[in-house]
Amino acid sequence: MNTALEWFKSSYSGDEGGNCVEVAAHPTAVHVRDSKVTEGPVLTLTPAAWSAFTSDIAH
């Protein structure tokens, strides 16, 4: 990832730490990482795969 990404946590995530993920959206990919290990691995998904995932967990 050569370009700087803007990472976001859910508005449901508190400031106490815990098990959170951060997401950075890009027109061709959605990047997901552990908020506690920001220099660690990043999972990259297509926008369609991310949409299907978030749709499934919302139900």
Secondary structure in CASP SS format (residue, H / E / C, confidence):
PFRMAT SS
TARGET T0000
AUTHOR 0000-0000-0000
METHOD secondary structure of the structure
MODEL  1
M C 1.00
N C 1.00
T C 1.00
A C 1.00
L C 1.00
E C 1.00
W C 1.00
F E 1.00
K E 1.00
S C 1.00
S C 1.00
Y C 1.00
S C 1.00
G C 1.00
D C 1.00
E C 1.00
G C 1.00
G C 1.00
N C 1.00
C C 1.00
V E 1.00
E E 1.00
V E 1.00
A E 1.00
A E 1.00
H E 1.00
P C 1.00
T C 1.00
A E 1.00
V E 1.00
H E 1.00
V E 1.00
R E 1.00
D E 1.00
S C 1.00
K C 1.00
V C 1.00
T C 1.00
E C 1.00
G C 1.00
P C 1.00
V C 1.00
L E 1.00
T E 1.00
L E 1.00
T C 1.00
P H 1.00
A H 1.00
A H 1.00
W H 1.00
S H 1.00
A H 1.00
F H 1.00
T H 1.00
S H 1.00
D H 1.00
I H 1.00
A C 1.00
H C 1.00
END
